[in-house]
Amino acid sequence: MVEKTGIEQINACVLIPTYNNEKTLQRVIDGVLEFVPAHTVIVINDGATDSTPEILSRYENRITVLKNEVNSGKGYSLRKGFHHACEKGYAYAITMDSDGQHYPSDLPKMIRECSENPDTVLMGSRNMEQEGVPGKSSFGNKFSNFWFKVETLISLPDTQTGFRVYPLKPLKKMRLFTTKFELEIEVIVRLAWKNVAFKPVPIQVKYDPDERVSHFRPGRDFFRISVLNSVLFICALLYFYPKKLISKQTWIAIKNEAIKPQESNLRKSLSLGFGIFMGIFPIWGFQLMIGIPLAILFRLNKVLFITAANISIPPMIPFIVYASFLVGQYFTSNSIDPAQLLHFDLETIKANTVQYFIGAIILACIAFVVTTAISYLLFSLFRKEPKAIEMD
């Protein structure tokens, strides 16, 4: 047995949602009280219809009991527990199930891990391969682990565990939406999107078919979880992946590369000019694939190059094509009048590709010279030339 002051040092409470677990509830509470002070224990009675109220009355004025008037779901109970814990000023919430599968003797380990890993979500990792684990639980956990990794790019061995430690600070400003078992998925995915760290902690697990009561409804709850994962996956595509790709650190690196105070005005001007050149050069779809290695080879500013090369974005393509035909008509025989571009079809374009290619190459060279010259003039007017130029 460890000192009960450990949980107070990290300013945490223990949340135990329960619904019709009369066979195991008292044993779970008594076990928890061996390791933490009674005032840190919060039980949420989710509208139980068995002897749960009578069992909880035995702990009156010792532990905190919250009650849902009707059965509202594990997720709703956890949300109520989180809200109460935040109101009481707790920094962490340790959640445990009341069905007897978790061992209170693992509490000291979770408390110790929390003190060593602040601001981290600790996930009690069960051995789902051990004898006695229901097949549906093992399958459901693998299914959940897969989608959690898809939605967050984080690998965890047990994403369905109910034995967790949550830092409450990021939860205070988070509005949770789900109310059933799927809340335990929603909350960790959204915490991951907030860049909260995760750490699995090995724990013991007990599945006793004679006393354990599971309220998980395979058909209905699996459907709800599937819908949630579909929504989270779409949100990941639209929000998390782009945010991950362009992180704060990435933006800082881009900014530093673009500014490069030690870089000469001429090099910056050449980077812009070369970007315009590659954007116009008639190798559509390969400008950056070829241009970036060349920019690196010539030690040009990669950010300025890529920015300028984006002159070939779709809205600009018609103007570039028109200008290329306009220039090309002076260097090819049997050329067409660029004014006809408003009326001819793709077959006409194919028949005059030589005019386009020659015009595009010459236009790219002209644009390179003009862009470099104008850029150098502007840099010279508004940017002081570095005294010492460092080679990359």
C-alpha positions, 0 to 999 in steps of 0.5 A: 500500500502506498501513501494516499498523498500521491494523488493530492500531490498531482491534484487529481480525482478518480471518476467512476461512472456506473450503471447497474454494476451492483455485483462489483461496485462496492469492491471497486470503491473499497479497492480505490479507497485503499490507495486514495483519500475518499474526498478525491473519489467521484462516482457518477450514478447513471440512473441505475435501477438496481441496488446501486443507490443503496451501495452508494449510500454507505459512503455518504459524506465520504465520497462525492456522488453525482446522479443522472435522473435517467440512464444517459450513457457512459459518455454523458456521465464522464462529461458530468464528472469532467465538469465537476472536477474542473469546477472543483479545481482538479488538474487531472481526472483518473477514470476507472470502470465499475465492472471490476475489470480494473485493479485499483492496485494499479492506481499508484502506478498511474499516479506516479506516471502522471507526476513524471509525465505532466500534461499527458493522457495516460492510457491503461494498456490491457493485455487483450491477448490473455486468456478470458478476454472476450473475442468481441472486446479484442476485435473492437479494440483492434478496430478502434486502434486502427481508426485512432491511428488513421485519425491522429497518426498516433499508435496506441495498443489499447484505445478502448480502455476505461482506465485513463488519466486526463489532464483537465486543462485542455478539456475545459475549453472543449465542447464534447458532443457524444454521450455513449461509449463513443465519447471515449474515442471522441475525447482522445482523438480531439485531444490528439488534434490539440497536440496533447501527448499520449502514453500507454501504461501496462495495467492488469485486467480481469474478465469474470463472466459470473459478475461482470455486466457489460452494457455495450450493445454490439449492434447499436453502439458499434453503429454509433462508433462507426458513424463517429469514426466516419465524421472524425475521419472527414474532419481529419482530412479537412482539418488535422492533416493540413494542420499537421502538414503546415505546423507552426514549426513548418511555418517558422522554417518557411519564414526563415528560409524566405527571409534569410538575412545573410542572402544577397539581393541578387540571389533572392532576385534570381530565385524569383526569376527562376521560379517564373521561368519554370512556371512558364516553361512548357513542361506542365506538371513537372515544373516543381519536380525538376525546378526544386532540385535545380534550385537546390543545386544552384543554391537558390532560395527555395521558398521564393522559387516555389512561390514564383513558380506558382504563376502556373496555377490554373487561373493563370494558365490561359494567359500563359498559353495565350502569351506563348502563342503570341510570342511564338508567332514571330518565330514559326512559319504557318503560325496562327493569329493568337486572337483565334485562341478564343474560338479554336478547339484542342485539335487546333492547339495540337496542330500548332504545338510547335508555335506554343512550345517555342513561344513558351520557351522564349517567353520563359526566358524573357520573364526570367530576365524581367523578373530578376531585373525588377526584383533586384531593383526593388530589393536594392531600394528597400533592403540593405545588402548584407555585408558578408554573404555566407554560402549555403 
